[in-house]
Every structure is written in C-alpha cells, then in structure tokens.
C-alpha cells in the first residue's frame, strides 16, 4: 500500500515537473495537466524498458565519452515521448536535451523528497 502511494506520488510530481520544465523553457510545450500525466507515464515506461537496452548497446560510445552519451540517451527518451503524444511537444533535439536535463534535475529533487518522506514512517 505504501509503495503504491509512493509510485502514485512520483507520477503526479513528475507530471508537475514536466509542467515546470515547459514553464521554464520554451522549447518544451505541455498543453494540460492530463497531457503532462500521460507524458510522464510514457517517459517513465521508456526509461524503464527502452533506456536500459540503449545503455547496453551504446556502452562503448558511453565509455569513450566518459558517460556524456547518457545525456543523449535521456534526450532521445524525452524526444520520442513527444513524438508519440499530442499534448506534449519538444521543438528539436537541442530542446529535448535541455528539457531532459531540467526534467532529470527535478526528478532528483522529487526522488530525494519522496525517499525522506516515505522512510520516516
């Protein structure tokens, strides 16, 4: 039960983070909170299913770039999610890179806050 609440809270806060990214950076457009919820879900699924495969397949490039290629993989997840959805738009790969960086930073804050909130109980 507690784990389900944590997942639900993370999903809702990730949608809020997407809205914040769209507000902070004009290269990312989110039309509504429901669009942000769907986009956060799709990005989460891409990060859970597609990202690990890409990380393994691009391991030599990632090692050569000292891990910087992981930023490209994150941007691809962000960009591909926008390609699938109507209410979530990213204006080019550069915007996807900046948007995914902002989204990742907000995600770190969300994860940290949720960990401290749910471990206190």
QUILINMO-V692808 format. One line per field, one symbol per residue. ss: DSSP state (H for helix, E for strand, C for the rest). burial: 1 if it has 9 or more other C-alpha atoms within 8 Angstrom, else 0. A space follows every 50 residues. Layout:
BEGIN
ss = ???
burial = ???
END
This chain:
BEGIN
ss = CHHHHHHHHHHHHHHHHHHHHHHHCCCEEECCHHHHHHHHHHHHHHHHHH HHHHHHHCHHHHHHCCCCHHHHHHHHHHHHHHHHCCCEEECCHHHHHHHH HHHHHHHHHHHHHHHHHHHCC
burial = 00000100011111111110110000111100101110111110111001 11011000000100000011111111111011001011111010111111 111001100110010001000
END
